[in-house]
Amino acid sequence: MTRRRQAGLGAVAAIVVLVLLAVLAATVVRLSWSAQGIAAQSLQAARALQAARAGVDWGMHQVLNGAWVGCAGSPSQTLDLRADNGMRVTVSCSVSSYTEAGAARRVYLVEAVACNGGAASCPDNAAAVGASYVERKRQLLVSD
């Protein structure tokens, strides 16, 4: 009985296994980067929402304490919170009047738009094209 040499099948199988492992590793790395990006974007969105809430609260405080009477002077003001959370908040105010039971009433609409853009105010349409741009808006009606 003569023995024959078998060659080639083990090398091909090893190459196929190595290629499959490389593809699997590349997929895991890509998914990891994607998950990190989503987490960072979610954090920025939460910061923008909190900054917009702070802007609405600040605007309401200004209106109710008489510092922004009739939204006179400047109906829009910008709060620079970039040192705290990287956001810039544009707070605007508009007022309408009505009469109720013979008394004049005013209703203020306080609106805050928070964004992480680098422009002087939000919304920053030039920065909105970027993948990392985040913007949140809050509105509040205040009556005196």
Secondary structure in CASP SS format (residue, H / E / C, confidence):
PFRMAT SS
TARGET T0000
AUTHOR 0000-0000-0000
METHOD secondary structure of the structure
MODEL  1
M C 1.00
T C 1.00
R C 1.00
R C 1.00
R C 1.00
Q C 1.00
A C 1.00
G C 1.00
L H 1.00
G H 1.00
A H 1.00
V H 1.00
A H 1.00
A H 1.00
I H 1.00
V H 1.00
V H 1.00
L H 1.00
V H 1.00
L H 1.00
L H 1.00
A H 1.00
V H 1.00
L H 1.00
A H 1.00
A H 1.00
T H 1.00
V H 1.00
V H 1.00
R H 1.00
L H 1.00
S H 1.00
W H 1.00
S H 1.00
A H 1.00
Q H 1.00
G H 1.00
I H 1.00
A H 1.00
A H 1.00
Q H 1.00
S H 1.00
L H 1.00
Q H 1.00
A H 1.00
A H 1.00
R H 1.00
A H 1.00
L H 1.00
Q H 1.00
A H 1.00
A H 1.00
R H 1.00
A H 1.00
G H 1.00
V H 1.00
D H 1.00
W H 1.00
G H 1.00
M H 1.00
H H 1.00
Q H 1.00
V H 1.00
L H 1.00
N C 1.00
G C 1.00
A C 1.00
W C 1.00
V H 1.00
G H 1.00
C H 1.00
A C 1.00
G C 1.00
S C 1.00
P C 1.00
S E 1.00
Q E 1.00
T E 1.00
L E 1.00
D E 1.00
L E 1.00
R C 1.00
A C 1.00
D C 1.00
N C 1.00
G C 1.00
M E 1.00
R E 1.00
V E 1.00
T E 1.00
V E 1.00
S E 1.00
C E 1.00
S E 1.00
V E 1.00
S E 1.00
S E 1.00
Y E 1.00
T E 1.00
E E 1.00
A C 1.00
G C 1.00
A E 1.00
A E 1.00
R E 1.00
R E 1.00
V E 1.00
Y E 1.00
L E 1.00
V E 1.00
E E 1.00
A E 1.00
V E 1.00
A E 1.00
C E 1.00
N C 1.00
G C 1.00
G C 1.00
A C 1.00
A C 1.00
S C 1.00
C C 1.00
P C 1.00
D C 1.00
N C 1.00
A C 1.00
A H 1.00
A H 1.00
V H 1.00
G C 1.00
A C 1.00
S C 1.00
Y C 1.00
V C 1.00
E E 1.00
R E 1.00
K E 1.00
R E 1.00
Q E 1.00
L E 1.00
L E 1.00
V E 1.00
S E 1.00
D C 1.00
END
